[in-house]
């Protein structure tokens, strides 16, 4: 109850809610973003609020839902309109489905009896705000230039 009443967006962003990873509860799931949000209430904390850093993807996903609630637009639309388009990051996507549509996208391989074997993409769109941005070197260069310019203009 204390955590529910006192946790902030900053706590979620800094991974100090007391919740550990709990990755197994989402990684191989086909649940929706809202279903994942509901699951959070059943996740057991291992520490008190603000006691220690513990990475948790659910907290970043939940922040994406907060953005959706505040703006009335999906997390993907917000990122596209507010970050990617202004920075000219035109080949960056937020789903493996969209990434796979590109004529030039990365593939993962393993070996089976010393022969290369394609590893299929895992669709993590529902957990998207926790790390489903796929980009290319040119777009990442735009991202880095933005940060470099921002830091150098502060001096």
Order of alpha helices (4+ residues) and beta strands (2+ residues): alpha-alpha-alpha-alpha-alpha-alpha-beta-beta-alpha
